[in-house]
Amino acid sequence: MKPNIKRIGWGALLGASLLAAPACNDLLDMEPVSQITPENYYTSADQLATYLNNYYNTFLQYPYNGSMYHESAYNDGLARSDRNTDIFVQGVNGNTTLFADNYWEVPSSKNLQSDYFANFRVCNHFFETVLPKYEAGEIAGDEALIKNYIGEMYFMRALCYFRALVVFGDFPIVTSVLPDKSEEIIEASKRAPRNEVARFILSDLDTAIDLLALRSKFSGQRLNREAALLFKSRVALFEGTFEKYHRGSGRVPGDANWPGATAVYNSGKTFDIDAEIVFFFTQAMAAAKEVADNAQLTANNHVINPAVGVTSGWNPYFEMFSQPSLAGVPEVLLWKEYNSSLSVKHDTPYRCKIGCGDGYTRTFVESFLMKDGKPIYASGDYQGDVSIDRAKAGRDERLQLFIWGESDLLDSDPASPMAGDLFAKPSITNTIDEARCITGYQPRKYYTYDYEQTTNDEVRGTNACPIFRTAEALLNYMEASYELNGSLDATARNYWTSLRSRADVSTDIDATIAATDLSREGDFGVYSGVVPVSATLYNIRRERMNELFSEGQRYTDLIRWRSFDRMITSKWIPEGVNFWDEMYLNYQVDANGNPVELIADGSDNAIVSSGSLSTYLRPYSRNMSATNELKDGYNWHEAYYLTPISIADMQYASPDNTKEGTYLYQNIYWPSTGGSHAEK
């Protein structure tokens, strides 16, 4: 029997769940495993599916930037998923915890047990209960479905472990449900070197790949074989580049200053990191190619705006990010459905329409190529940036489609009283913080021309959320093959030209590389550490950024490339639109024609940053008082590439209950005192 999931949003399943993961302070406080679900529950394929449904929202999360889905109701969802990077900023006051000096602290209380280990425990309980029943033939239902659901849990455990790998690096590998005995829990807390963790994740994904059905089985609404292959390529590429670019930093096993060397249980281990890097890049290429060779990229018909009266069917590429069902969009391997009748909705379209206290950066917008394939500084076609329309003119159509310009159509639906109106200008000066576009470059990706979803701020969005796309497989192969071989093979070139062709950019890749001046490129992908990469590799990274933006991958890309290093020695000031040359003239009167004073004096009452600082809008230099710790820009610390282990977790995982004797050694450049700041 095929479970009926067609019209059920995962959020609704979670809301009705009787099988939620335990939320406890530590493993010893958790309910007995038998209380997660009754032991006699797993007797049919339908029951396995229902159990798994409860964890889709819990487990499918990006490591840093929040959920893969439209997060809480009142925001612009995945549009902001690249926040805290060089291409997107969020919040009228910025992220002082991450980017202001000495804010990130070593936590005192536990967080590993109630979060990471609790999730692993759910997965391991499933395996310990289901696998014996499956092998004994005690689970009723279609054999292929049963195997598929077992494969889903292997995929989910891999997702959970990847999150731990990205956040902490070295991490304990736990594959069984631990008894409520402190000595066994402590023994299981030994951190495995990060390369072993990554290999474990790939092993789980290999098992999932063998068991999972194809995307077509559930029309992309359940985890599937192609998504597992894509995710495998993502994990392997992450680890290969991390080990390559962080080698010698103390964050890679075998480094002279690697903290894991102090753990007795690691004594005698040797590490051939060169071989590990080759292994991970090879794995990334193979997995990515299997997906990419069968990829069906969604067509872009090069229509940038719909006609008045047209709400759908006007550009398949734009609407891949803005339609209620993605079942018929093969490029999207996994997606989440929303359903108005079940009150599973979001506010993304409305927030993209009015502004949401965030915005893309000048750095990002300037990265897009002209249609002739040249950077803006090398092409005679570039019209400058005194308006957003001019900045977008003649450029990569991903820029034209997915960031609002003044002449873009705001409403086309005849149901809207504003049908035919143009966007006109971003909400830069809105005094309501959550309705302000703080950079002027306002997201249009995930917007819809269905007025029912953008009528007001009552959470009316029902467009689907894409989670895994085959376009990433093309990009993963391109990068992994170049990192491994130092050159572009024919397969990588073919993938690259297909992406550029869809964006209506010249497919002469070599001309782009020849015209690239790294000293004039502003995004962080130019660097790994403080050393610029080659022009070819940078352009591969550029393509990745321009294709996958607002899909939650930029932060982890910058982490694995070690690209935040540029902020260690000099602060980086986020900037937005060119406001003070001409654009400010559009903000001198309000909608009723009344004059507006553009206060830009650096005071607490300032609306925008001063033109004396820059003609470009500086969202965090609007207030220049001493209390604004980001007024002069963002900084970074070496320690921030990995998250500190909490003091309580260190003590909890210690045979003698001391920090010094712990099996959970602290990450490099973090002290072992609660409330302390990074050492470097």
Secondary structure, DSSP 8 states (H G I E B T S, - for coil): -----TT--HHHHHHT-SS-----SSGGGS--GGGTS-TT---BHHHHHHHHHTTHHHH-B-SSS-BSS--SSSS-GGGGTT-SSSSEEESTT--HHHHSTT--B---S--TIIIIIHHHHHHHHHHHHHHHHHHTT-SBS-HHHHHHHHHHHHHHHHHHHHHHHHHHSSB----S---S-HHHHHHTT--B-HHHHHHHHHHHHHHHHHH---GGGTTTSS--HHHHHHHHHHHHHHHHHHHHHHTTTTSSTT-TT-GGGGSGGGTT----HHHHHHHHHHHHHHHHHHHHTT----------S--TT--SSS-HHHHTTS-S--TT-TTEEEEE--BGGGTB-B-HHHHHHH--SEEE-HHHHHHS-BTTS--GGG-TT---SSSHHHHHTTB-HHHHHHB--TTSBS---TTSTTTT-B--S--TT-SSGGG-BSSSB-B-TT--S-HHHHSSSS--B---EEEEETHHHHHHHHHHHHHHHSS--HHHHHHHHHHHHHTT----HHHHHHH--GGG--SGGGEETTEE--HHHHHHHHHHHHHHTTSS-HHHHHHHHTGGGHHHHS-B----SBTTTTGGGGGSB-TTS-B-----SSSTT-SS--TTT-SB--TTSS--STT-TTTT-B---GGGGS----HHHHHHT-TTSSSTT-SS---TT--SSTT-B---
